[in-house]
Amino acid sequence: MLSEGQFYDVLRQSLWIAVITSVPILTVALVTGLVVGLFQALTSIQEMTLTFVPKLAAIVIVFWMSMGFMTQTLVSFFQATVLTLIIGGN
């Protein structure tokens, strides 16, 4: 049976893994949004698709590049923590 302390420890680790795996994509989305916003402010172009398409393309590229890191992080967390708790080890 999982104690309350173990539950909160696994929850804390899970949230940290979620933060670590989402940082590359969120960083690229932020930087791309700032660059496109600056470009729009400098050129007075206010096209809505100009903000959406480059950001989506950058997110897809970074997701494709960091997919191995994300998968390895999630698999190692699952094997080291979740699977051990399911089997019944501490």
PyMOL Python script that loads the backbone (N, CA, C, O; Angstrom):
from pymol import cmd

cmd.read_pdbstr("""\
ATOM      1  N   MET A   1       0.839  -1.180   0.000  1.00  0.00           N
ATOM      2  CA  MET A   1       0.000   0.000   0.000  1.00  0.00           C
ATOM      3  C   MET A   1       0.884   1.243   0.000  1.00  0.00           C
ATOM      4  O   MET A   1       1.911   1.291   0.676  1.00  0.00           O
ATOM      5  N   LEU A   2       0.484   2.203  -0.737  1.00  0.00           N
ATOM      6  CA  LEU A   2       1.234   3.447  -0.886  1.00  0.00           C
ATOM      7  C   LEU A   2       0.906   4.396   0.266  1.00  0.00           C
ATOM      8  O   LEU A   2      -0.259   4.708   0.508  1.00  0.00           O
ATOM      9  N   SER A   3       1.938   4.850   0.970  1.00  0.00           N
ATOM     10  CA  SER A   3       1.701   5.791   2.060  1.00  0.00           C
ATOM     11  C   SER A   3       1.471   7.187   1.498  1.00  0.00           C
ATOM     12  O   SER A   3       1.723   7.455   0.323  1.00  0.00           O
ATOM     13  N   GLU A   4       0.991   8.057   2.356  1.00  0.00           N
ATOM     14  CA  GLU A   4       0.720   9.430   1.927  1.00  0.00           C
ATOM     15  C   GLU A   4       1.998  10.142   1.508  1.00  0.00           C
ATOM     16  O   GLU A   4       1.996  10.907   0.544  1.00  0.00           O
ATOM     17  N   GLY A   5       3.071   9.899   2.214  1.00  0.00           N
ATOM     18  CA  GLY A   5       4.352  10.514   1.866  1.00  0.00           C
ATOM     19  C   GLY A   5       4.874  10.044   0.522  1.00  0.00           C
ATOM     20  O   GLY A   5       5.389  10.838  -0.266  1.00  0.00           O
ATOM     21  N   GLN A   6       4.739   8.741   0.262  1.00  0.00           N
ATOM     22  CA  GLN A   6       5.168   8.206  -1.033  1.00  0.00           C
ATOM     23  C   GLN A   6       4.320   8.778  -2.164  1.00  0.00           C
ATOM     24  O   GLN A   6       4.835   9.105  -3.234  1.00  0.00           O
ATOM     25  N   PHE A   7       3.026   8.895  -1.921  1.00  0.00           N
ATOM     26  CA  PHE A   7       2.130   9.449  -2.929  1.00  0.00           C
ATOM     27  C   PHE A   7       2.543  10.868  -3.310  1.00  0.00           C
ATOM     28  O   PHE A   7       2.642  11.198  -4.492  1.00  0.00           O
ATOM     29  N   TYR A   8       2.782  11.699  -2.305  1.00  0.00           N
ATOM     30  CA  TYR A   8       3.160  13.085  -2.581  1.00  0.00           C
ATOM     31  C   TYR A   8       4.549  13.178  -3.209  1.00  0.00           C
ATOM     32  O   TYR A   8       4.813  14.086  -3.998  1.00  0.00           O
ATOM     33  N   ASP A   9       5.432  12.251  -2.866  1.00  0.00           N
ATOM     34  CA  ASP A   9       6.761  12.237  -3.480  1.00  0.00           C
ATOM     35  C   ASP A   9       6.659  11.890  -4.965  1.00  0.00           C
ATOM     36  O   ASP A   9       7.299  12.531  -5.798  1.00  0.00           O
ATOM     37  N   VAL A  10       5.864  10.888  -5.294  1.00  0.00           N
ATOM     38  CA  VAL A  10       5.666  10.515  -6.697  1.00  0.00           C
ATOM     39  C   VAL A  10       4.969  11.642  -7.452  1.00  0.00           C
ATOM     40  O   VAL A  10       5.308  11.924  -8.601  1.00  0.00           O
ATOM     41  N   LEU A  11       3.999  12.285  -6.812  1.00  0.00           N
ATOM     42  CA  LEU A  11       3.311  13.418  -7.437  1.00  0.00           C
ATOM     43  C   LEU A  11       4.283  14.563  -7.709  1.00  0.00           C
ATOM     44  O   LEU A  11       4.252  15.168  -8.781  1.00  0.00           O
ATOM     45  N   ARG A  12       5.151  14.862  -6.733  1.00  0.00           N
ATOM     46  CA  ARG A  12       6.145  15.925  -6.907  1.00  0.00           C
ATOM     47  C   ARG A  12       7.098  15.585  -8.046  1.00  0.00           C
ATOM     48  O   ARG A  12       7.404  16.442  -8.874  1.00  0.00           O
ATOM     49  N   GLN A  13       7.570  14.337  -8.093  1.00  0.00           N
ATOM     50  CA  GLN A  13       8.466  13.917  -9.172  1.00  0.00           C
ATOM     51  C   GLN A  13       7.766  13.984 -10.530  1.00  0.00           C
ATOM     52  O   GLN A  13       8.371  14.385 -11.525  1.00  0.00           O
ATOM     53  N   SER A  14       6.500  13.595 -10.568  1.00  0.00           N
ATOM     54  CA  SER A  14       5.739  13.634 -11.826  1.00  0.00           C
ATOM     55  C   SER A  14       5.586  15.056 -12.344  1.00  0.00           C
ATOM     56  O   SER A  14       5.745  15.312 -13.538  1.00  0.00           O
ATOM     57  N   LEU A  15       5.280  15.970 -11.447  1.00  0.00           N
ATOM     58  CA  LEU A  15       5.151  17.370 -11.863  1.00  0.00           C
ATOM     59  C   LEU A  15       6.486  17.933 -12.332  1.00  0.00           C
ATOM     60  O   LEU A  15       6.523  18.709 -13.287  1.00  0.00           O
ATOM     61  N   TRP A  16       7.580  17.557 -11.679  1.00  0.00           N
ATOM     62  CA  TRP A  16       8.894  18.024 -12.105  1.00  0.00           C
ATOM     63  C   TRP A  16       9.240  17.467 -13.486  1.00  0.00           C
ATOM     64  O   TRP A  16       9.792  18.187 -14.318  1.00  0.00           O
ATOM     65  N   ILE A  17       8.923  16.195 -13.739  1.00  0.00           N
ATOM     66  CA  ILE A  17       9.152  15.601 -15.062  1.00  0.00           C
ATOM     67  C   ILE A  17       8.326  16.341 -16.115  1.00  0.00           C
ATOM     68  O   ILE A  17       8.813  16.588 -17.218  1.00  0.00           O
ATOM     69  N   ALA A  18       7.096  16.694 -15.789  1.00  0.00           N
ATOM     70  CA  ALA A  18       6.250  17.445 -16.723  1.00  0.00           C
ATOM     71  C   ALA A  18       6.869  18.798 -17.044  1.00  0.00           C
ATOM     72  O   ALA A  18       6.837  19.236 -18.194  1.00  0.00           O
ATOM     73  N   VAL A  19       7.428  19.461 -16.046  1.00  0.00           N
ATOM     74  CA  VAL A  19       8.079  20.755 -16.273  1.00  0.00           C
ATOM     75  C   VAL A  19       9.311  20.577 -17.152  1.00  0.00           C
ATOM     76  O   VAL A  19       9.503  21.324 -18.112  1.00  0.00           O
ATOM     77  N   ILE A  20      10.140  19.597 -16.831  1.00  0.00           N
ATOM     78  CA  ILE A  20      11.380  19.377 -17.586  1.00  0.00           C
ATOM     79  C   ILE A  20      11.090  19.056 -19.050  1.00  0.00           C
ATOM     80  O   ILE A  20      11.769  19.561 -19.944  1.00  0.00           O
ATOM     81  N   THR A  21      10.091  18.222 -19.295  1.00  0.00           N
ATOM     82  CA  THR A  21       9.814  17.835 -20.679  1.00  0.00           C
ATOM     83  C   THR A  21       9.101  18.933 -21.471  1.00  0.00           C
ATOM     84  O   THR A  21       9.152  18.934 -22.701  1.00  0.00           O
ATOM     85  N   SER A  22       8.441  19.861 -20.788  1.00  0.00           N
ATOM     86  CA  SER A  22       7.730  20.914 -21.522  1.00  0.00           C
ATOM     87  C   SER A  22       8.559  22.180 -21.733  1.00  0.00           C
ATOM     88  O   SER A  22       8.183  23.027 -22.543  1.00  0.00           O
ATOM     89  N   VAL A  23       9.661  22.325 -21.033  1.00  0.00           N
ATOM     90  CA  VAL A  23      10.464  23.552 -21.133  1.00  0.00           C
ATOM     91  C   VAL A  23      10.977  23.824 -22.548  1.00  0.00           C
ATOM     92  O   VAL A  23      10.876  24.966 -22.997  1.00  0.00           O
ATOM     93  N   PRO A  24      11.523  22.840 -23.280  1.00  0.00           N
ATOM     94  CA  PRO A  24      12.003  23.177 -24.635  1.00  0.00           C
ATOM     95  C   PRO A  24      10.915  23.729 -25.547  1.00  0.00           C
ATOM     96  O   PRO A  24      11.143  24.702 -26.265  1.00  0.00           O
ATOM     97  N   ILE A  25       9.756  23.125 -25.526  1.00  0.00           N
ATOM     98  CA  ILE A  25       8.671  23.569 -26.409  1.00  0.00           C
ATOM     99  C   ILE A  25       8.148  24.938 -25.980  1.00  0.00           C
ATOM    100  O   ILE A  25       7.911  25.803 -26.822  1.00  0.00           O
ATOM    101  N   LEU A  26       7.969  25.135 -24.686  1.00  0.00           N
ATOM    102  CA  LEU A  26       7.458  26.424 -24.212  1.00  0.00           C
ATOM    103  C   LEU A  26       8.450  27.550 -24.451  1.00  0.00           C
ATOM    104  O   LEU A  26       8.052  28.673 -24.759  1.00  0.00           O
ATOM    105  N   THR A  27       9.735  27.260 -24.312  1.00  0.00           N
ATOM    106  CA  THR A  27      10.762  28.277 -24.566  1.00  0.00           C
ATOM    107  C   THR A  27      10.755  28.702 -26.026  1.00  0.00           C
ATOM    108  O   THR A  27      10.809  29.893 -26.331  1.00  0.00           O
ATOM    109  N   VAL A  28      10.689  27.727 -26.930  1.00  0.00           N
ATOM    110  CA  VAL A  28      10.671  28.059 -28.357  1.00  0.00           C
ATOM    111  C   VAL A  28       9.407  28.814 -28.716  1.00  0.00           C
ATOM    112  O   VAL A  28       9.457  29.741 -29.525  1.00  0.00           O
ATOM    113  N   ALA A  29       8.273  28.441 -28.136  1.00  0.00           N
ATOM    114  CA  ALA A  29       7.026  29.163 -28.414  1.00  0.00           C
ATOM    115  C   ALA A  29       7.126  30.608 -27.938  1.00  0.00           C
ATOM    116  O   ALA A  29       6.662  31.523 -28.618  1.00  0.00           O
ATOM    117  N   LEU A  30       7.732  30.813 -26.768  1.00  0.00           N
ATOM    118  CA  LEU A  30       7.888  32.167 -26.243  1.00  0.00           C
ATOM    119  C   LEU A  30       8.817  33.000 -27.116  1.00  0.00           C
ATOM    120  O   LEU A  30       8.486  34.132 -27.468  1.00  0.00           O
ATOM    121  N   VAL A  31       9.971  32.456 -27.467  1.00  0.00           N
ATOM    122  CA  VAL A  31      10.942  33.199 -28.274  1.00  0.00           C
ATOM    123  C   VAL A  31      10.380  33.495 -29.659  1.00  0.00           C
ATOM    124  O   VAL A  31      10.520  34.608 -30.165  1.00  0.00           O
ATOM    125  N   THR A  32       9.748  32.506 -30.266  1.00  0.00           N
ATOM    126  CA  THR A  32       9.157  32.723 -31.593  1.00  0.00           C
ATOM    127  C   THR A  32       8.061  33.774 -31.536  1.00  0.00           C
ATOM    128  O   THR A  32       7.968  34.623 -32.423  1.00  0.00           O
ATOM    129  N   GLY A  33       7.230  33.727 -30.502  1.00  0.00           N
ATOM    130  CA  GLY A  33       6.179  34.728 -30.349  1.00  0.00           C
ATOM    131  C   GLY A  33       6.739  36.130 -30.182  1.00  0.00           C
ATOM    132  O   GLY A  33       6.209  37.089 -30.743  1.00  0.00           O
ATOM    133  N   LEU A  34       7.817  36.247 -29.405  1.00  0.00           N
ATOM    134  CA  LEU A  34       8.444  37.559 -29.234  1.00  0.00           C
ATOM    135  C   LEU A  34       9.048  38.082 -30.527  1.00  0.00           C
ATOM    136  O   LEU A  34       8.905  39.261 -30.851  1.00  0.00           O
ATOM    137  N   VAL A  35       9.723  37.211 -31.266  1.00  0.00           N
ATOM    138  CA  VAL A  35      10.340  37.630 -32.529  1.00  0.00           C
ATOM    139  C   VAL A  35       9.276  38.041 -33.540  1.00  0.00           C
ATOM    140  O   VAL A  35       9.412  39.067 -34.206  1.00  0.00           O
ATOM    141  N   VAL A  36       8.232  37.254 -33.655  1.00  0.00           N
ATOM    142  CA  VAL A  36       7.165  37.592 -34.605  1.00  0.00           C
ATOM    143  C   VAL A  36       6.444  38.864 -34.165  1.00  0.00           C
ATOM    144  O   VAL A  36       6.101  39.701 -34.998  1.00  0.00           O
ATOM    145  N   GLY A  37       6.215  39.011 -32.869  1.00  0.00           N
ATOM    146  CA  GLY A  37       5.577  40.232 -32.363  1.00  0.00           C
ATOM    147  C   GLY A  37       6.422  41.467 -32.628  1.00  0.00           C
ATOM    148  O   GLY A  37       5.903  42.520 -32.999  1.00  0.00           O
ATOM    149  N   LEU A  38       7.729  41.329 -32.434  1.00  0.00           N
ATOM    150  CA  LEU A  38       8.634  42.444 -32.729  1.00  0.00           C
ATOM    151  C   LEU A  38       8.618  42.768 -34.222  1.00  0.00           C
ATOM    152  O   LEU A  38       8.590  43.935 -34.613  1.00  0.00           O
ATOM    153  N   PHE A  39       8.637  41.726 -35.048  1.00  0.00           N
ATOM    154  CA  PHE A  39       8.576  41.937 -36.500  1.00  0.00           C
ATOM    155  C   PHE A  39       7.278  42.633 -36.890  1.00  0.00           C
ATOM    156  O   PHE A  39       7.287  43.534 -37.728  1.00  0.00           O
ATOM    157  N   GLN A  40       6.166  42.225 -36.293  1.00  0.00           N
ATOM    158  CA  GLN A  40       4.884  42.858 -36.607  1.00  0.00           C
ATOM    159  C   GLN A  40       4.852  44.313 -36.142  1.00  0.00           C
ATOM    160  O   GLN A  40       4.294  45.174 -36.823  1.00  0.00           O
ATOM    161  N   ALA A  41       5.449  44.584 -34.989  1.00  0.00           N
ATOM    162  CA  ALA A  41       5.466  45.963 -34.491  1.00  0.00           C
ATOM    163  C   ALA A  41       6.342  46.859 -35.366  1.00  0.00           C
ATOM    164  O   ALA A  41       6.018  48.026 -35.586  1.00  0.00           O
ATOM    165  N   LEU A  42       7.444  46.313 -35.859  1.00  0.00           N
ATOM    166  CA  LEU A  42       8.348  47.114 -36.685  1.00  0.00           C
ATOM    167  C   LEU A  42       7.803  47.363 -38.088  1.00  0.00           C
ATOM    168  O   LEU A  42       8.074  48.405 -38.685  1.00  0.00           O
ATOM    169  N   THR A  43       7.044  46.418 -38.612  1.00  0.00           N
ATOM    170  CA  THR A  43       6.556  46.551 -39.986  1.00  0.00           C
ATOM    171  C   THR A  43       5.089  46.938 -40.075  1.00  0.00           C
ATOM    172  O   THR A  43       4.578  47.155 -41.174  1.00  0.00           O
ATOM    173  N   SER A  44       4.403  47.028 -38.948  1.00  0.00           N
ATOM    174  CA  SER A  44       2.971  47.351 -38.898  1.00  0.00           C
ATOM    175  C   SER A  44       2.116  46.354 -39.661  1.00  0.00           C
ATOM    176  O   SER A  44       1.038  46.700 -40.144  1.00  0.00           O
ATOM    177  N   ILE A  45       2.591  45.113 -39.773  1.00  0.00           N
ATOM    178  CA  ILE A  45       1.800  44.042 -40.387  1.00  0.00           C
ATOM    179  C   ILE A  45       1.027  43.358 -39.270  1.00  0.00           C
ATOM    180  O   ILE A  45       1.633  42.839 -38.333  1.00  0.00           O
ATOM    181  N   GLN A  46      -0.286  43.347 -39.349  1.00  0.00           N
ATOM    182  CA  GLN A  46      -1.118  42.773 -38.295  1.00  0.00           C
ATOM    183  C   GLN A  46      -1.905  41.573 -38.822  1.00  0.00           C
ATOM    184  O   GLN A  46      -3.124  41.509 -38.666  1.00  0.00           O
ATOM    185  N   GLU A  47      -1.222  40.650 -39.428  1.00  0.00           N
ATOM    186  CA  GLU A  47      -1.852  39.447 -39.953  1.00  0.00           C
ATOM    187  C   GLU A  47      -1.860  38.374 -38.869  1.00  0.00           C
ATOM    188  O   GLU A  47      -0.815  38.081 -38.288  1.00  0.00           O
ATOM    189  N   MET A  48      -3.029  37.780 -38.586  1.00  0.00           N
ATOM    190  CA  MET A  48      -3.144  36.791 -37.512  1.00  0.00           C
ATOM    191  C   MET A  48      -2.395  35.496 -37.825  1.00  0.00           C
ATOM    192  O   MET A  48      -1.838  34.869 -36.924  1.00  0.00           O
ATOM    193  N   THR A  49      -2.377  35.093 -39.092  1.00  0.00           N
ATOM    194  CA  THR A  49      -1.682  33.852 -39.436  1.00  0.00           C
ATOM    195  C   THR A  49      -0.172  34.010 -39.315  1.00  0.00           C
ATOM    196  O   THR A  49       0.543  33.015 -39.198  1.00  0.00           O
ATOM    197  N   LEU A  50       0.319  35.231 -39.342  1.00  0.00           N
ATOM    198  CA  LEU A  50       1.756  35.464 -39.212  1.00  0.00           C
ATOM    199  C   LEU A  50       2.243  35.082 -37.819  1.00  0.00           C
ATOM    200  O   LEU A  50       3.405  34.707 -37.660  1.00  0.00           O
ATOM    201  N   THR A  51       1.392  35.166 -36.821  1.00  0.00           N
ATOM    202  CA  THR A  51       1.797  34.750 -35.480  1.00  0.00           C
ATOM    203  C   THR A  51       1.626  33.252 -35.288  1.00  0.00           C
ATOM    204  O   THR A  51       2.392  32.639 -34.546  1.00  0.00           O
ATOM    205  N   PHE A  52       0.654  32.659 -35.929  1.00  0.00           N
ATOM    206  CA  PHE A  52       0.326  31.260 -35.699  1.00  0.00           C
ATOM    207  C   PHE A  52       1.255  30.301 -36.434  1.00  0.00           C
ATOM    208  O   PHE A  52       1.766  29.361 -35.826  1.00  0.00           O
ATOM    209  N   VAL A  53       1.483  30.513 -37.710  1.00  0.00           N
ATOM    210  CA  VAL A  53       2.224  29.554 -38.540  1.00  0.00           C
ATOM    211  C   VAL A  53       3.691  29.426 -38.118  1.00  0.00           C
ATOM    212  O   VAL A  53       4.159  28.297 -37.969  1.00  0.00           O
ATOM    213  N   PRO A  54       4.439  30.504 -37.918  1.00  0.00           N
ATOM    214  CA  PRO A  54       5.838  30.317 -37.490  1.00  0.00           C
ATOM    215  C   PRO A  54       5.959  29.669 -36.109  1.00  0.00           C
ATOM    216  O   PRO A  54       6.858  28.862 -35.874  1.00  0.00           O
ATOM    217  N   LYS A  55       5.056  30.024 -35.204  1.00  0.00           N
ATOM    218  CA  LYS A  55       5.098  29.437 -33.868  1.00  0.00           C
ATOM    219  C   LYS A  55       4.798  27.942 -33.932  1.00  0.00           C
ATOM    220  O   LYS A  55       5.463  27.147 -33.268  1.00  0.00           O
ATOM    221  N   LEU A  56       3.810  27.559 -34.720  1.00  0.00           N
ATOM    222  CA  LEU A  56       3.473  26.150 -34.872  1.00  0.00           C
ATOM    223  C   LEU A  56       4.621  25.377 -35.514  1.00  0.00           C
ATOM    224  O   LEU A  56       4.940  24.268 -35.087  1.00  0.00           O
ATOM    225  N   ALA A  57       5.240  25.960 -36.535  1.00  0.00           N
ATOM    226  CA  ALA A  57       6.364  25.299 -37.194  1.00  0.00           C
ATOM    227  C   ALA A  57       7.544  25.125 -36.231  1.00  0.00           C
ATOM    228  O   ALA A  57       8.174  24.068 -36.211  1.00  0.00           O
ATOM    229  N   ALA A  58       7.841  26.146 -35.443  1.00  0.00           N
ATOM    230  CA  ALA A  58       8.943  26.054 -34.491  1.00  0.00           C
ATOM    231  C   ALA A  58       8.650  25.017 -33.412  1.00  0.00           C
ATOM    232  O   ALA A  58       9.548  24.279 -33.006  1.00  0.00           O
ATOM    233  N   ILE A  59       7.423  24.952 -32.952  1.00  0.00           N
ATOM    234  CA  ILE A  59       7.047  23.967 -31.937  1.00  0.00           C
ATOM    235  C   ILE A  59       7.177  22.553 -32.483  1.00  0.00           C
ATOM    236  O   ILE A  59       7.685  21.669 -31.792  1.00  0.00           O
ATOM    237  N   VAL A  60       6.729  22.328 -33.706  1.00  0.00           N
ATOM    238  CA  VAL A  60       6.821  20.997 -34.309  1.00  0.00           C
ATOM    239  C   VAL A  60       8.278  20.590 -34.485  1.00  0.00           C
ATOM    240  O   VAL A  60       8.631  19.440 -34.223  1.00  0.00           O
ATOM    241  N   ILE A  61       9.123  21.508 -34.920  1.00  0.00           N
ATOM    242  CA  ILE A  61      10.546  21.197 -35.116  1.00  0.00           C
ATOM    243  C   ILE A  61      11.214  20.860 -33.789  1.00  0.00           C
ATOM    244  O   ILE A  61      11.957  19.883 -33.703  1.00  0.00           O
ATOM    245  N   VAL A  62      10.961  21.650 -32.760  1.00  0.00           N
ATOM    246  CA  VAL A  62      11.577  21.396 -31.458  1.00  0.00           C
ATOM    247  C   VAL A  62      11.019  20.119 -30.841  1.00  0.00           C
ATOM    248  O   VAL A  62      11.757  19.369 -30.201  1.00  0.00           O
ATOM    249  N   PHE A  63       9.744  19.865 -31.022  1.00  0.00           N
ATOM    250  CA  PHE A  63       9.178  18.615 -30.519  1.00  0.00           C
ATOM    251  C   PHE A  63       9.838  17.424 -31.191  1.00  0.00           C
ATOM    252  O   PHE A  63      10.170  16.442 -30.527  1.00  0.00           O
ATOM    253  N   TRP A  64      10.028  17.500 -32.488  1.00  0.00           N
ATOM    254  CA  TRP A  64      10.673  16.412 -33.227  1.00  0.00           C
ATOM    255  C   TRP A  64      12.115  16.221 -32.759  1.00  0.00           C
ATOM    256  O   TRP A  64      12.586  15.090 -32.635  1.00  0.00           O
ATOM    257  N   MET A  65      12.816  17.329 -32.498  1.00  0.00           N
ATOM    258  CA  MET A  65      14.212  17.235 -32.066  1.00  0.00           C
ATOM    259  C   MET A  65      14.339  16.743 -30.618  1.00  0.00           C
ATOM    260  O   MET A  65      15.314  16.066 -30.292  1.00  0.00           O
ATOM    261  N   SER A  66      13.395  17.061 -29.759  1.00  0.00           N
ATOM    262  CA  SER A  66      13.509  16.692 -28.348  1.00  0.00           C
ATOM    263  C   SER A  66      12.670  15.473 -27.980  1.00  0.00           C
ATOM    264  O   SER A  66      12.542  15.145 -26.800  1.00  0.00           O
ATOM    265  N   MET A  67      12.108  14.811 -28.960  1.00  0.00           N
ATOM    266  CA  MET A  67      11.274  13.648 -28.697  1.00  0.00           C
ATOM    267  C   MET A  67      12.048  12.530 -27.997  1.00  0.00           C
ATOM    268  O   MET A  67      11.503  11.878 -27.106  1.00  0.00           O
ATOM    269  N   GLY A  68      13.283  12.297 -28.372  1.00  0.00           N
ATOM    270  CA  GLY A  68      14.098  11.265 -27.748  1.00  0.00           C
ATOM    271  C   GLY A  68      14.360  11.570 -26.282  1.00  0.00           C
ATOM    272  O   GLY A  68      14.272  10.683 -25.432  1.00  0.00           O
ATOM    273  N   PHE A  69      14.680  12.825 -25.984  1.00  0.00           N
ATOM    274  CA  PHE A  69      14.910  13.241 -24.598  1.00  0.00           C
ATOM    275  C   PHE A  69      13.650  13.069 -23.763  1.00  0.00           C
ATOM    276  O   PHE A  69      13.704  12.562 -22.643  1.00  0.00           O
ATOM    277  N   MET A  70      12.520  13.492 -24.310  1.00  0.00           N
ATOM    278  CA  MET A  70      11.264  13.378 -23.577  1.00  0.00           C
ATOM    279  C   MET A  70      10.905  11.914 -23.319  1.00  0.00           C
ATOM    280  O   MET A  70      10.508  11.552 -22.212  1.00  0.00           O
ATOM    281  N   THR A  71      11.046  11.091 -24.334  1.00  0.00           N
ATOM    282  CA  THR A  71      10.726   9.674 -24.192  1.00  0.00           C
ATOM    283  C   THR A  71      11.630   9.008 -23.177  1.00  0.00           C
ATOM    284  O   THR A  71      11.159   8.252 -22.328  1.00  0.00           O
ATOM    285  N   GLN A  72      12.936   9.280 -23.253  1.00  0.00           N
ATOM    286  CA  GLN A  72      13.876   8.682 -22.312  1.00  0.00           C
ATOM    287  C   GLN A  72      13.589   9.129 -20.880  1.00  0.00           C
ATOM    288  O   GLN A  72      13.683   8.320 -19.957  1.00  0.00           O
ATOM    289  N   THR A  73      13.249  10.378 -20.681  1.00  0.00           N
ATOM    290  CA  THR A  73      12.940  10.891 -19.350  1.00  0.00           C
ATOM    291  C   THR A  73      11.697  10.215 -18.782  1.00  0.00           C
ATOM    292  O   THR A  73      11.688   9.798 -17.624  1.00  0.00           O
ATOM    293  N   LEU A  74      10.657  10.107 -19.590  1.00  0.00           N
ATOM    294  CA  LEU A  74       9.420   9.480 -19.119  1.00  0.00           C
ATOM    295  C   LEU A  74       9.593   7.987 -18.867  1.00  0.00           C
ATOM    296  O   LEU A  74       9.071   7.461 -17.884  1.00  0.00           O
ATOM    297  N   VAL A  75      10.319   7.298 -19.744  1.00  0.00           N
ATOM    298  CA  VAL A  75      10.546   5.860 -19.564  1.00  0.00           C
ATOM    299  C   VAL A  75      11.375   5.587 -18.322  1.00  0.00           C
ATOM    300  O   VAL A  75      11.065   4.669 -17.563  1.00  0.00           O
ATOM    301  N   SER A  76      12.428   6.370 -18.103  1.00  0.00           N
ATOM    302  CA  SER A  76      13.248   6.150 -16.917  1.00  0.00           C
ATOM    303  C   SER A  76      12.472   6.448 -15.641  1.00  0.00           C
ATOM    304  O   SER A  76      12.649   5.746 -14.645  1.00  0.00           O
ATOM    305  N   PHE A  77      11.618   7.470 -15.641  1.00  0.00           N
ATOM    306  CA  PHE A  77      10.779   7.748 -14.476  1.00  0.00           C
ATOM    307  C   PHE A  77       9.799   6.612 -14.236  1.00  0.00           C
ATOM    308  O   PHE A  77       9.597   6.193 -13.096  1.00  0.00           O
ATOM    309  N   PHE A  78       9.195   6.117 -15.294  1.00  0.00           N
ATOM    310  CA  PHE A  78       8.235   5.033 -15.148  1.00  0.00           C
ATOM    311  C   PHE A  78       8.902   3.769 -14.618  1.00  0.00           C
ATOM    312  O   PHE A  78       8.378   3.112 -13.719  1.00  0.00           O
ATOM    313  N   GLN A  79      10.062   3.434 -15.181  1.00  0.00           N
ATOM    314  CA  GLN A  79      10.746   2.216 -14.759  1.00  0.00           C
ATOM    315  C   GLN A  79      11.294   2.329 -13.339  1.00  0.00           C
ATOM    316  O   GLN A  79      11.218   1.369 -12.572  1.00  0.00           O
ATOM    317  N   ALA A  80      11.838   3.476 -12.986  1.00  0.00           N
ATOM    318  CA  ALA A  80      12.470   3.629 -11.683  1.00  0.00           C
ATOM    319  C   ALA A  80      11.461   3.871 -10.564  1.00  0.00           C
ATOM    320  O   ALA A  80      11.697   3.454  -9.429  1.00  0.00           O
ATOM    321  N   THR A  81      10.364   4.523 -10.851  1.00  0.00           N
ATOM    322  CA  THR A  81       9.448   4.921  -9.790  1.00  0.00           C
ATOM    323  C   THR A  81       8.109   4.201  -9.866  1.00  0.00           C
ATOM    324  O   THR A  81       7.732   3.483  -8.940  1.00  0.00           O
ATOM    325  N   VAL A  82       7.400   4.388 -10.953  1.00  0.00           N
ATOM    326  CA  VAL A  82       6.025   3.896 -11.045  1.00  0.00           C
ATOM    327  C   VAL A  82       5.985   2.374 -11.088  1.00  0.00           C
ATOM    328  O   VAL A  82       5.197   1.754 -10.374  1.00  0.00           O
ATOM    329  N   LEU A  83       6.822   1.771 -11.916  1.00  0.00           N
ATOM    330  CA  LEU A  83       6.831   0.313 -12.029  1.00  0.00           C
ATOM    331  C   LEU A  83       7.241  -0.337 -10.713  1.00  0.00           C
ATOM    332  O   LEU A  83       6.705  -1.382 -10.345  1.00  0.00           O
ATOM    333  N   THR A  84       8.183   0.271 -10.002  1.00  0.00           N
ATOM    334  CA  THR A  84       8.597  -0.245  -8.698  1.00  0.00           C
ATOM    335  C   THR A  84       7.453  -0.200  -7.694  1.00  0.00           C
ATOM    336  O   THR A  84       7.290  -1.124  -6.898  1.00  0.00           O
ATOM    337  N   LEU A  85       6.666   0.859  -7.725  1.00  0.00           N
ATOM    338  CA  LEU A  85       5.522   0.956  -6.819  1.00  0.00           C
ATOM    339  C   LEU A  85       4.409  -0.028  -7.189  1.00  0.00           C
ATOM    340  O   LEU A  85       3.719  -0.548  -6.312  1.00  0.00           O
ATOM    341  N   ILE A  86       4.238  -0.282  -8.493  1.00  0.00           N
ATOM    342  CA  ILE A  86       3.217  -1.225  -8.940  1.00  0.00           C
ATOM    343  C   ILE A  86       3.588  -2.640  -8.509  1.00  0.00           C
ATOM    344  O   ILE A  86       2.741  -3.403  -8.044  1.00  0.00           O
ATOM    345  N   ILE A  87       4.870  -2.978  -8.671  1.00  0.00           N
ATOM    346  CA  ILE A  87       5.332  -4.308  -8.300  1.00  0.00           C
ATOM    347  C   ILE A  87       5.245  -4.509  -6.788  1.00  0.00           C
ATOM    348  O   ILE A  87       4.983  -5.616  -6.317  1.00  0.00           O
ATOM    349  N   GLY A  88       5.465  -3.439  -6.038  1.00  0.00           N
ATOM    350  CA  GLY A  88       5.343  -3.529  -4.593  1.00  0.00           C
ATOM    351  C   GLY A  88       6.619  -3.249  -3.852  1.00  0.00           C
ATOM    352  O   GLY A  88       6.678  -3.427  -2.635  1.00  0.00           O
ATOM    353  N   GLY A  89       7.638  -2.818  -4.548  1.00  0.00           N
ATOM    354  CA  GLY A  89       8.894  -2.454  -3.883  1.00  0.00           C
ATOM    355  C   GLY A  89       8.830  -1.048  -3.345  1.00  0.00           C
ATOM    356  O   GLY A  89       7.937  -0.280  -3.703  1.00  0.00           O
ATOM    357  N   ASN A  90       9.762  -0.707  -2.497  1.00  0.00           N
ATOM    358  CA  ASN A  90       9.779   0.651  -1.932  1.00  0.00           C
ATOM    359  C   ASN A  90      10.851   1.449  -2.557  1.00  0.00           C
ATOM    360  O   ASN A  90      11.028   2.619  -2.217  1.00  0.00           O
TER     361      ASN A  90
END
""", "prot")
cmd.dss("prot")
cmd.show_as("cartoon", "prot")
cmd.util.cbc("prot")
cmd.orient("prot")
